[in-house]
């Protein structure tokens, strides 16, 4: 679990460095999910991930547990389980709270580091949606509420919807579906070169809430498709503002 959280943290830290401007346009992220489903893909999951630096202290375990307990209570969870991640306690503390029995399972993690450059503590929140009928906007608000509870103004939150098609789609069919999804989102976009049978495209849509900026270019659509021979499925991932999961 630590590897997963740190990977997401590194990705977002790099994005924050490269894309310093984070903004918002619309109030809904449902178009991300709708774009995948309207093109006939079977829904697999959606993941909402948020993180932010919360202070520059090396926090005690007791303090971290108190904070997480308060955040869990704010989003209506009191039956989750705590887990202290073992390691070098002199340089790294992590406390994880997870509620696998919630209607939408989630994990809240606090990580605190003692680094040569200074101390840093981060909050990471992950929700895992398996039911396509779940209200993805409501879950997004819950992620934001965790950060609001610590008065974090601009947490970095990503949304990734995963779906699949049975069998292997021809290259021209994947290209057609990518065009259709981007058209549904009214997105301006560009396709990237195919690598290892992976098709990708990035762009910007006014229909989607969050965006990042690379120079003067807004980005909030990240699309990928790949065939899995072991499962005989063609997977599709649509993320905003970027995909932060392995594919």
ROGU-304398 format. One record per residue: x, y, z of N, C-alpha, C in turn; residue number from 1. Coordinates in pm, 1 decimal. Layout:
BEGIN
       n.xx       n.yy       n.zz      ca.xx      ca.yy      ca.zz       c.xx       c.yy       c.zz   num
          X          Y          Z          X          Y          Z          X          Y          Z   NUM
...
//
This chain:
BEGIN
       n.xx       n.yy       n.zz      ca.xx      ca.yy      ca.zz       c.xx       c.yy       c.zz   num
       83.2     -120.4        0.0        0.0        0.0        0.0       86.8      125.6        0.0     1
      197.9      118.7       73.7      284.4      235.7       78.2      334.9      272.2      -60.3     2
      369.3      170.3     -138.6      419.5      195.5     -273.3      316.0      265.9     -358.3     3
      189.7      222.7     -345.9       82.0      283.8     -423.7       67.1      430.2     -388.7     4
       63.3      460.6     -258.9       42.4      597.6     -216.4      159.6      687.0     -257.8     5
      281.8      637.6     -239.3      397.5      719.2     -273.5      403.7      743.9     -422.8     6
      366.4      643.2     -503.4      365.7      661.9     -648.5      270.6      772.5     -688.2     7
      150.6      770.5     -631.2       53.3      875.6     -661.2      105.8     1010.3     -616.1     8
      170.6     1012.0     -501.8      224.9     1135.9     -449.7      331.4     1192.2     -542.1     9
      421.0     1106.6     -588.2      526.2     1153.1     -677.5      469.5     1207.5     -807.3    10
      371.1     1137.6     -862.6      309.3     1182.2     -987.0      250.3     1320.1     -970.8    11
      174.5     1339.6     -862.5      108.6     1467.9     -843.4      207.9     1577.3     -808.4    12
      314.9     1541.9     -735.7      415.8     1642.0     -704.3      482.5     1691.3     -831.2    13
      512.0     1598.4     -922.7      571.0     1637.0    -1050.8      474.6     1724.7    -1128.6    14
      346.5     1685.7    -1130.3      246.3     1765.9    -1200.6      236.7     1905.3    -1142.0    15
      241.7     1912.6    -1008.3      230.6     2043.4     -944.5      348.4     2131.1     -980.2    16
      464.7     2067.9     -999.1      582.8     2144.7    -1035.5      577.7     2189.4    -1180.8    17
      537.7     2098.3    -1268.0      533.5     2130.3    -1409.9      413.2     2215.6    -1446.9    18
      302.8     2192.6    -1378.1      178.3     2260.4    -1410.2      130.5     2339.7    -1288.2    19
      192.1     2453.1    -1260.9      164.6     2523.1    -1136.1       24.9     2581.3    -1125.6    20
      -44.8     2599.4    -1236.6     -176.9     2658.7    -1232.0     -283.7     2550.8    -1232.4    21
     -367.7     2551.1    -1128.7     -477.5     2456.7    -1118.1     -605.1     2538.0    -1109.5    22
     -702.6     2504.5    -1193.4     -824.5     2583.3    -1195.0     -947.8     2497.4    -1201.3    23
    -1063.7     2564.2    -1208.6    -1191.3     2494.3    -1212.0    -1285.7     2566.9    -1305.5    24
    -1368.9     2486.8    -1375.4    -1467.0     2547.5    -1465.2    -1607.3     2505.5    -1424.1    25
    -1647.4     2383.2    -1452.4    -1782.0     2336.9    -1421.7    -1786.0     2266.2    -1286.8    26
    -1907.7     2237.3    -1238.0    -1925.0     2178.9    -1106.1    -1939.1     2027.6    -1107.7    27
    -1934.4     1962.9    -1222.5    -1956.8     1819.2    -1229.6    -1840.8     1748.0    -1297.0    28
    -1812.3     1626.7    -1247.1    -1712.7     1542.4    -1313.4    -1779.4     1422.4    -1379.6    29
    -1912.5     1418.6    -1378.7    -1985.0     1306.5    -1439.0    -1953.7     1287.1    -1587.7    30
    -1924.7     1393.8    -1664.0    -1894.2     1371.7    -1805.9    -1780.6     1272.9    -1829.9    31
    -1687.6     1259.5    -1735.5    -1579.1     1162.3    -1750.6    -1636.3     1020.9    -1757.9    32
    -1723.2      989.2    -1664.1    -1785.3      857.3    -1662.4    -1879.1      839.1    -1781.3    33
    -1958.4      941.1    -1810.2    -2055.3      932.5    -1919.7    -1986.8      909.9    -2053.3    34
    -1872.8      973.6    -2073.0    -1802.0      963.6    -2200.8    -1759.6      820.7    -2229.9    35
    -1717.1      748.0    -2124.9    -1675.0      608.6    -2142.3    -1795.2      519.1    -2168.6    36
    -1902.3      537.6    -2091.1    -2018.4      449.9    -2102.7    -2096.1      472.6    -2231.2    37
    -2104.2      596.9    -2277.2    -2181.7      624.1    -2398.6    -2117.6      562.4    -2521.4    38
    -1990.6      526.1    -2511.2    -1922.3      463.6    -2624.6    -1926.9      311.7    -2615.3    39
    -2012.7      260.1    -2526.0    -2038.6      116.5    -2522.9    -1944.8       33.2    -2438.7    40
    -1857.7       96.2    -2361.0    -1765.9       18.9    -2276.9    -1837.9      -33.1    -2153.6    41
    -1799.0     -152.0    -2107.1    -1848.5     -204.2    -1980.6    -1772.5     -136.0    -1867.1    42
    -1844.3      -91.5    -1765.3    -1783.1      -21.6    -1652.5    -1710.6     -120.2    -1562.6    43
    -1584.4      -90.0    -1530.7    -1507.7     -170.7    -1436.3    -1496.0     -101.3    -1300.9    44
    -1451.8       22.7    -1303.7    -1431.0       93.4    -1177.6    -1405.4      240.6    -1203.0    45
    -1410.8      315.2    -1095.6    -1367.9      454.8    -1097.0    -1290.3      478.7     -968.9    46
    -1184.5      552.7     -979.2    -1103.8      584.0     -861.5    -1087.1      734.9     -851.2    47
    -1111.8      786.6     -733.1    -1089.8      927.7     -706.6     -977.0      938.4     -605.8    48
     -873.6     1011.1     -641.4     -754.0     1020.7     -557.3     -718.9     1166.7     -535.4    49
     -695.1     1201.2     -410.0     -655.4     1337.6     -378.9     -537.1     1338.6     -284.7    50
     -454.2     1440.3     -294.9     -347.0     1453.8     -197.6     -306.1     1599.5     -187.2    51
     -244.4     1631.3      -76.9     -191.8     1766.1      -58.4      -93.8     1766.5       58.3    52
        3.1     1855.0       50.1       87.5     1886.0      164.8       -0.4     1956.0      268.1    53
        2.4     1910.6      392.8      -81.5     1973.5      495.1       -1.6     2054.0      596.9    54
      124.7     2018.0      617.3      210.3     2099.4      703.2      355.8     2060.2      681.2    55
      444.2     2130.4      746.3      587.6     2101.5      735.0      642.9     2058.9      870.2    56
      568.8     1964.9      931.4      608.6     1908.0     1060.0      631.2     1758.8     1044.8    57
      713.7     1702.7     1134.3      723.7     1557.5     1144.2      628.4     1517.1     1254.8    58
      514.8     1457.4     1216.4      402.5     1438.8     1307.2      414.3     1310.5     1389.4    59
      361.8     1316.4     1511.6      355.9     1199.2     1597.8      238.6     1110.1     1555.9    60
      250.8      979.8     1584.6      143.8      886.7     1550.2       11.6      926.8     1615.3    61
       17.4      966.7     1740.4     -105.1     1002.1     1812.3     -174.9     1121.2     1747.7    62
      -97.7     1217.1     1702.0     -154.8     1334.3     1635.2     -217.5     1295.5     1502.0    63
     -151.4     1206.8     1428.5     -201.3     1162.7     1298.6     -331.5     1085.5     1313.4    64
     -338.3      998.2     1414.3     -459.5      920.2     1437.0     -577.1     1010.9     1473.6    65
     -550.9     1112.7     1551.8     -656.2     1206.4     1591.2     -711.7     1279.6     1470.5    66
     -622.7     1322.1     1381.3     -666.3     1393.4     1260.8     -749.7     1302.2     1171.4    67
     -700.7     1181.0     1146.9     -772.5     1088.8     1059.0     -908.5     1051.9     1117.6    68
     -913.3     1034.3     1249.5    -1040.6     1001.2     1313.4    -1142.8     1112.1     1290.9    69
    -1096.5     1236.2     1299.2    -1185.8     1348.3     1274.9    -1233.0     1354.7     1130.8    70
    -1143.5     1328.2     1037.3    -1180.4     1331.3      895.4    -1279.1     1219.9      862.8    71
    -1255.3     1100.9      917.0    -1346.7      989.3      892.9    -1485.6     1021.7      946.3    72
    -1490.8     1083.7     1063.3    -1618.8     1122.9     1119.7    -1690.4     1225.2     1033.9    73
    -1614.5     1314.7      973.3    -1674.4     1418.2      888.3    -1745.0     1360.2      766.9    74
    -1697.0     1245.0      718.9    -1759.9     1185.1      600.7    -1848.1     1065.7      638.5    75
    -1878.0     1054.9      769.2    -1976.7      957.2      814.0    -1926.0      816.7      834.5    76
    -1797.1      799.5      859.8    -1741.9      665.4      879.9    -1692.8      651.0     1023.2    77
    -1738.3      545.2     1091.6    -1689.1      518.2     1227.1    -1660.7      369.8     1249.1    78
    -1654.6      293.3     1139.6    -1634.0      149.7     1151.3    -1510.4      103.9     1074.1    79
    -1424.2      197.1     1040.3    -1304.3      161.2      965.8    -1195.8      104.0     1055.6    80
    -1084.1       67.3      994.6     -972.8       10.0     1067.7     -847.3       92.9     1046.1    81
     -767.0      105.5     1152.9     -641.0      176.8     1145.6     -526.2       80.4     1119.3    82
     -423.8      132.0     1057.6     -304.7       51.9     1034.4     -183.6      143.9     1034.7    83
      -89.6      116.4     1123.0       36.5      189.6     1123.0      133.3      114.4     1032.9    84
      188.6      181.7      936.2      282.3      117.4      844.5      419.9      115.4      909.7    85
      476.1       -4.4      924.0      604.8      -17.9      989.8      716.3       31.0      899.4    86
      826.3       67.4      959.8      940.7      116.9      884.1     1035.8      187.1      978.2    87
     1114.1      278.1      926.0     1207.3      355.0     1006.9     1131.4      468.6     1074.0    88
     1090.4      447.3     1199.3     1009.4      546.0     1269.4     1081.6      677.5     1292.6    89
     1211.9      676.5     1281.2     1285.3      800.4     1304.5     1274.8      896.0     1185.6    90
     1232.6      846.5     1068.2     1227.1      930.2      948.7     1093.5      925.5      875.3    91
     1008.3      830.2      908.9      884.5      813.8      832.6      773.9      759.9      921.3    92
      661.2      828.3      922.3      541.9      781.2      992.2      427.0      775.6      893.4    93
      346.7      671.3      900.1      226.1      662.9      818.6      114.7      596.5      898.2    94
       -1.4      657.2      894.4     -120.5      599.6      954.9     -226.8      590.6      846.7    95
     -286.9      472.7      833.0     -386.7      448.3      729.2     -519.6      412.0      794.6    96
     -625.7      472.9      746.7     -761.8      439.8      790.9     -838.0      392.9      668.8    97
     -895.3      274.1      675.5     -969.8      223.4      561.6    -1104.4      166.9      605.1    98
    -1204.3      190.1      523.2    -1338.7      138.8      548.9    -1381.7       58.9      426.2    99
    -1356.0      -72.7      431.5    -1388.0     -159.7      318.4    -1537.1     -191.3      310.5   100
    -1608.8     -166.2      418.4    -1750.7     -200.1      422.3    -1841.1      -82.2      390.1   101
    -1782.7       32.5      362.9    -1863.0      148.6      326.1    -1928.7      123.5      190.5   102
    -2034.2      199.3      161.5    -2101.7      183.9       31.9    -2002.1      201.0      -81.2   103
    -1910.4      294.8      -64.5    -1797.6      311.7     -156.1    -1670.7      304.0      -71.9   104
    -1595.5      192.8      -80.3    -1475.2      176.6        1.8    -1376.2      290.0      -18.6   105
    -1306.9      326.7       89.8    -1210.1      434.9       78.5    -1093.6      412.4      173.5   106
     -985.9      484.4      146.5     -866.1      481.1      230.5     -821.0      625.0      253.7   107
     -796.0      658.2      379.4     -737.0      787.0      413.6     -599.9      759.5      472.0   108
     -498.5      826.6      422.5     -362.6      804.2      470.1     -294.4      936.1      502.0   109
     -227.6      937.7      616.2     -140.4     1049.2      651.6        3.0      999.0      649.6   110
       88.7     1068.7      578.2      229.6     1031.5      570.1      313.9     1149.8      616.1   111
      408.1     1123.3      702.8      493.5     1228.3      755.2      639.3     1189.5      736.2   112
      718.3     1281.1      682.3      856.5     1253.2      645.2      951.8     1349.9      715.7   113
     1065.4     1294.8      758.3     1175.9     1376.9      805.7     1283.0     1370.7      696.9   114
     1293.4     1477.8      619.0     1380.4     1480.5      501.6     1497.2     1576.0      521.8   115
     1606.2     1555.6      447.0     1718.7     1649.5      456.7     1678.0     1793.2      422.1   116
     1579.7     1805.8      333.3     1535.3     1939.0      292.0     1434.9     2000.6      388.4   117
     1387.2     1920.3      486.1     1288.9     1969.7      581.2     1176.4     1869.1      600.6   118
     1100.3     1886.3      703.7      990.3     1794.4      733.8      868.3     1825.1      648.2   119
      793.1     1719.9      612.7      672.5     1736.1      531.8      570.4     1630.4      570.5   120
      443.4     1670.3      573.0      334.5     1575.9      599.3      227.4     1591.9      492.7   121
      174.7     1477.0      445.3       78.8     1475.4      335.5      -46.5     1398.8      374.4   122
     -158.7     1444.2      320.5     -284.7     1371.6      330.2     -316.6     1313.3      193.8   123
     -349.1     1184.2      191.6     -386.9     1115.7       67.1     -521.2     1048.0       89.3   124
     -615.4     1068.4       -1.7     -748.7     1010.2        8.8     -780.1      936.9     -120.6   125
     -823.2      811.6     -110.2     -859.5      731.5     -226.9     -996.5      668.1     -207.3   126
    -1084.8      688.1     -303.5    -1214.9      621.1     -307.4    -1216.6      526.1     -426.1   127
    -1277.8      407.1     -408.2    -1281.0      306.0     -512.0    -1426.8      270.2     -544.2   128
    -1472.3      309.9     -660.6    -1611.0      287.9     -700.9    -1619.7      165.7     -791.1   129
    -1704.6       70.1     -754.1    -1727.9      -49.5     -835.3    -1867.8      -50.7     -897.3   130
    -1955.0       34.1     -847.0    -2092.8       40.7     -893.5    -2109.2      161.5     -984.9   131
    -2142.8      137.8    -1109.8    -2155.1      248.2    -1205.2    -2269.8      342.3    -1171.1   132
    -2359.6      298.4    -1081.6    -2471.8      383.5    -1041.5    -2437.8      474.2     -923.2   133
    -2318.1      459.1     -868.2    -2277.0      545.8     -758.3    -2266.5      689.7     -807.8   134
    -2294.5      783.5     -718.4    -2290.3      925.9     -753.3    -2146.0      974.1     -745.6   135
    -2079.9      981.6     -860.0    -1938.2     1015.9     -863.3    -1913.5     1159.9     -817.7   136
    -2009.7     1248.5     -841.1    -1996.1     1386.3     -792.9    -2001.1     1392.0     -640.6   137
    -2086.9     1309.4     -580.9    -2097.0     1304.7     -434.6    -1966.9     1254.3     -373.7   138
    -1907.2     1153.4     -436.2    -1779.9     1101.3     -386.4    -1670.5     1206.3     -400.9   139
    -1673.2     1278.3     -510.3    -1575.0     1385.2     -530.6    -1584.3     1487.8     -417.4   140
    -1706.5     1522.3     -379.4    -1727.1     1618.8     -272.4    -1673.5     1564.7     -139.5   141
    -1686.6     1433.7     -116.7    -1635.4     1374.4        6.8    -1483.0     1382.1       11.6   142
    -1419.2     1358.9     -102.5    -1273.2     1372.8     -107.3    -1234.7     1516.1      -72.0   143
    -1302.8     1611.6     -134.3    -1273.9     1752.0     -106.4    -1300.7     1789.1       38.0   144
    -1402.6     1726.3       98.0    -1438.2     1756.2      236.4    -1327.2     1715.6      332.2   145
    -1257.1     1607.0      300.7    -1144.6     1565.2      384.7    -1038.5     1673.9      390.8   146
    -1007.8     1731.7      277.6     -905.6     1835.6      273.3     -956.3     1966.0      334.3   147
    -1084.3     1994.9      311.9    -1142.9     2115.3      370.0    -1138.5     2109.4      522.0   148
    -1149.7     1986.9      577.7    -1143.3     1970.4      721.8    -1010.3     2012.6      780.1   149
     -906.0     2013.1      696.0     -773.1     2057.6      739.1     -739.0     2194.6      680.0   150
     -842.0     2260.2      625.9     -828.6     2394.8      567.4     -727.4     2398.6      454.0   151
     -721.7     2289.4      376.5     -638.1     2285.6      256.0     -720.0     2343.7      142.4   152
     -671.6     2449.7       81.4     -751.0     2521.2      -17.8     -748.7     2457.8     -156.3   153
     -635.3     2407.3     -199.4     -623.9     2356.7     -336.6     -566.6     2215.6     -341.1   154
     -640.4     2117.3     -288.7     -591.9     1979.6     -301.3     -592.0     1937.4     -447.6   155
     -503.7     1847.6     -481.2     -497.2     1797.1     -618.9     -574.5     1666.1     -624.7   156
     -684.5     1665.5     -698.0     -774.7     1550.6     -702.5     -785.1     1500.0     -846.1   157
     -765.9     1370.5     -862.2     -778.0     1309.4     -994.3     -894.1     1211.6     -996.0   158
     -950.6     1191.9    -1115.1    -1059.1     1096.8    -1137.0    -1017.7     1006.0    -1251.8   159
    -1025.6      874.9    -1231.2     -992.6      779.7    -1336.8    -1105.4      679.0    -1350.1   160
    -1164.6      670.7    -1467.9    -1269.5      573.0    -1495.8    -1210.4      464.0    -1585.1   161
    -1230.3      339.3    -1545.9    -1179.0      225.7    -1622.6    -1295.3      142.3    -1675.9   162
    -1289.0      109.4    -1802.9    -1389.0       24.1    -1866.0    -1321.2      -73.1    -1961.3   163
    -1400.4     -155.7    -2027.8    -1339.6     -249.0    -2123.0    -1439.7     -288.5    -2230.7   164
    -1383.9     -339.3    -2339.1    -1460.4     -401.7    -2447.1    -1414.6     -546.7    -2456.9   165
    -1506.1     -635.1    -2483.4    -1469.5     -775.9    -2497.7    -1392.5     -796.7    -2627.9   166
    -1286.6     -874.7    -2618.5    -1207.5     -903.3    -2736.8    -1110.5     -792.0    -2772.0   167
    -1041.3     -809.7    -2883.4     -942.0     -713.3    -2928.3    -1001.7     -621.3    -3033.7   168
     -995.0     -491.5    -3006.4    -1041.5     -394.1    -3104.4     -930.1     -364.9    -3203.8   169
     -967.5     -352.2    -3329.1     -870.1     -313.3    -3430.8     -824.8     -170.1    -3404.4   170
     -707.0     -138.3    -3455.8     -652.0       -4.3    -3434.9     -748.8      103.1    -3483.6   171
     -811.2       80.1    -3597.1     -903.6      179.6    -3651.1    -1026.6      195.9    -3561.9   172
    -1069.0       86.6    -3495.8    -1184.4       93.8    -3407.3    -1149.9      169.0    -3278.5   173
    -1029.6      146.0    -3226.2     -986.2      221.5    -3108.6     -975.8      369.5    -3141.7   174
     -923.6      397.7    -3258.4     -911.0      536.2    -3301.2    -1048.9      601.8    -3311.5   175
    -1144.5      528.0    -3366.1    -1281.2      580.7    -3380.0    -1343.8      608.5    -3244.0   176
    -1324.6      517.8    -3148.6    -1381.5      536.4    -3015.7    -1315.7      652.5    -2943.1   177
    -1186.2      668.2    -2959.5    -1117.8      780.9    -2896.8    -1171.4      912.5    -2951.7   178
    -1192.3      915.9    -3083.4    -1246.8     1037.3    -3144.8    -1387.6     1066.5    -3092.8   179
    -1466.7      960.4    -3077.9    -1603.8      976.2    -3032.1    -1608.8     1027.0    -2888.3   180
    -1523.2      973.1    -2803.1    -1519.7     1015.8    -2662.6    -1477.0     1160.9    -2652.6   181
    -1376.2     1199.1    -2725.1    -1330.9     1337.9    -2722.2    -1437.7     1431.5    -2779.0   182
    -1509.4     1383.7    -2879.5    -1618.1     1463.1    -2937.1    -1730.2     1481.1    -2835.4   183
    -1762.2     1374.9    -2761.3    -1866.3     1382.3    -2658.5    -1831.3     1488.4    -2554.3   184
    -1702.4     1499.0    -2524.6    -1656.0     1595.3    -2425.3    -1631.3     1734.0    -2484.4   185
    -1653.2     1747.0    -2616.4    -1622.1     1874.0    -2684.9    -1478.3     1916.2    -2656.5   186
    -1388.2     1819.1    -2659.9    -1249.5     1843.8    -2621.9    -1162.1     1877.1    -2742.0   187
    -1073.3     1969.2    -2720.8     -963.0     1990.4    -2815.0     -851.0     1898.4    -2767.1   188
     -789.6     1822.0    -2858.2     -695.8     1720.2    -2812.3     -594.8     1685.8    -2920.8   189
     -494.4     1612.3    -2877.4     -398.9     1556.8    -2972.7     -366.7     1413.8    -2931.1   190
     -348.0     1328.8    -3030.5     -313.3     1189.4    -3004.2     -161.9     1176.3    -2995.8   191
     -120.2     1084.1    -2909.4       21.7     1057.4    -2894.3       60.0      933.9    -2976.0   192
      186.8      915.8    -2998.7      232.1      800.8    -3075.2      201.4      672.4    -2999.5   193
      163.0      568.7    -3073.0      134.9      439.4    -3012.7      264.1      378.8    -2960.2   194
      258.7      326.9    -2839.0      375.3      263.6    -2778.4      332.7      133.7    -2711.9   195
      393.1       23.1    -2750.4      364.0     -107.4    -2690.0      213.7     -134.9    -2692.1   196
      151.5     -111.6    -2809.5        7.8     -133.3    -2829.2      -80.0      -46.4    -2739.1   197
      -25.3       63.8    -2691.6     -100.4      156.5    -2607.9     -133.4      282.4    -2687.6   198
     -262.9      313.4    -2696.4     -308.7      433.9    -2763.7     -340.8      538.9    -2658.3   199
     -290.4      659.8    -2674.5     -316.1      764.3    -2575.8     -348.0      896.8    -2644.0   200
     -419.9      980.6    -2570.8     -452.3     1114.8    -2619.2     -471.9     1204.6    -2498.2   201
     -438.1     1331.2    -2512.1     -457.8     1429.4    -2405.7     -524.5     1553.1    -2463.4   202
     -599.9     1622.4    -2379.1     -668.1     1741.2    -2429.5     -734.6     1820.6    -2319.4   203
     -828.6     1907.3    -2360.3     -899.3     1994.4    -2266.6    -1045.3     2004.3    -2306.7   204
    -1132.6     1999.3    -2204.1    -1276.0     2012.1    -2225.6    -1336.0     2109.3    -2124.9   205
    -1422.0     2196.9    -2172.4    -1494.0     2288.0    -2083.6    -1597.9     2215.6    -1999.2   206
    -1630.2     2091.8    -2034.5    -1733.3     2016.7    -1962.0    -1684.1     1961.1    -1829.0   207
    -1552.9     1962.2    -1807.5    -1494.3     1896.2    -1691.5    -1444.5     1998.7    -1591.4   208
    -1463.4     1965.1    -1464.5    -1440.3     2060.0    -1356.1    -1296.3     2111.2    -1348.2   209
    -1201.7     2023.3    -1320.9    -1065.3     2066.7    -1292.4     -978.4     2069.4    -1417.9   210
     -873.0     2147.2    -1411.4     -773.8     2146.3    -1518.1     -639.3     2187.6    -1462.0   211
     -534.0     2151.4    -1531.9     -400.7     2199.1    -1502.1     -350.5     2273.0    -1625.0   212
     -244.9     2348.0    -1609.9     -192.4     2424.3    -1723.0      -45.7     2393.3    -1745.4   213
      -12.5     2369.6    -1870.1      124.9     2355.3    -1913.5      153.9     2478.8    -1997.3   214
      221.7     2574.1    -1937.8      237.8     2702.1    -2004.4      102.3     2769.6    -2015.0   215
       59.0     2794.2    -2136.9      -73.1     2854.6    -2158.1     -178.9     2750.9    -2195.1   216
     -139.1     2622.8    -2202.8     -230.2     2516.5    -2245.7     -300.4     2450.9    -2127.1   217
     -433.6     2447.5    -2131.4     -511.5     2378.7    -2029.6     -521.7     2230.5    -2064.3   218
     -511.0     2145.6    -1962.2     -521.2     2000.7    -1980.3     -612.1     1943.6    -1872.4   219
     -711.7     1866.5    -1913.1     -794.3     1796.6    -1813.8     -854.5     1666.4    -1867.7   220
     -805.2     1618.9    -1980.4     -850.9     1491.9    -2036.7     -728.7     1407.0    -2071.2   221
     -725.9     1286.8    -2019.1     -616.1     1193.6    -2045.7     -679.4     1058.3    -2076.3   222
     -660.4     1010.6    -2198.4     -729.0      890.1    -2246.4     -627.3      786.3    -2292.1   223
     -651.6      659.5    -2254.7     -561.7      551.7    -2296.3     -642.4      426.3    -2326.0   224
     -594.9      347.4    -2422.9     -657.4      220.2    -2457.3     -548.3      117.4    -2485.6   225
     -572.5       -5.3    -2438.2     -475.9     -113.1    -2460.2     -548.8     -248.3    -2455.8   226
     -503.7     -340.4    -2540.2     -559.1     -476.5    -2541.6     -481.4     -565.2    -2445.3   227
     -554.1     -642.5    -2363.7     -493.9     -740.5    -2274.2     -517.8     -879.8    -2331.2   228
     -412.7     -944.6    -2380.1     -428.0    -1077.8    -2438.8     -460.5    -1182.3    -2332.7   229
     -414.0    -1162.0    -2209.7     -439.9    -1259.2    -2104.0     -586.6    -1260.4    -2062.4   230
     -655.1    -1146.3    -2079.7     -796.6    -1137.3    -2042.7     -888.5    -1128.3    -2164.1   231
     -828.1    -1113.7    -2280.7     -903.3    -1096.2    -2405.0    -1002.8     -980.4    -2392.2   232
     -950.2     -869.0    -2345.4    -1029.9     -747.6    -2330.9     -947.7     -627.8    -2378.7   233
    -1015.7     -529.6    -2435.4     -952.1     -403.0    -2468.1     -992.9     -302.2    -2362.5   234
     -896.8     -260.8    -2281.9     -925.7     -170.5    -2170.8     -919.7      -23.7    -2214.4   235
    -1000.1       55.8    -2146.4     -999.7      199.4    -2170.4     -991.5      270.4    -2036.0   236
     -906.5      371.1    -2028.6     -892.6      453.7    -1909.0     -914.0      599.4    -1948.9   237
     -999.5      667.2    -1876.8    -1020.7      809.8    -1900.1    -1000.6      881.4    -1768.4   238
     -901.5      968.7    -1763.5     -868.8     1037.5    -1640.7     -875.6     1187.4    -1654.0   239
     -894.5     1253.0    -1540.6     -893.7     1398.4    -1536.4     -836.9     1443.6    -1401.6   240
     -739.3     1532.7    -1399.0     -680.3     1593.3    -1517.5     -581.7     1502.1    -1590.8   241
     -526.5     1401.7    -1515.6     -438.6     1303.7    -1580.1     -465.7     1166.7    -1519.1   242
     -423.5     1061.7    -1589.0     -434.2      926.1    -1536.3     -320.8      904.3    -1436.8   243
     -354.5      860.5    -1317.0     -251.3      839.9    -1214.1     -245.0      695.8    -1166.4   244
     -294.5      603.7    -1247.9     -288.2      462.5    -1214.3     -209.7      387.6    -1321.3   245
     -159.7      270.1    -1287.6      -86.4      191.9    -1385.3     -181.7      138.9    -1492.3   246
     -135.6      139.4    -1616.6     -211.7       77.8    -1723.7     -119.2       20.3    -1828.1   247
//
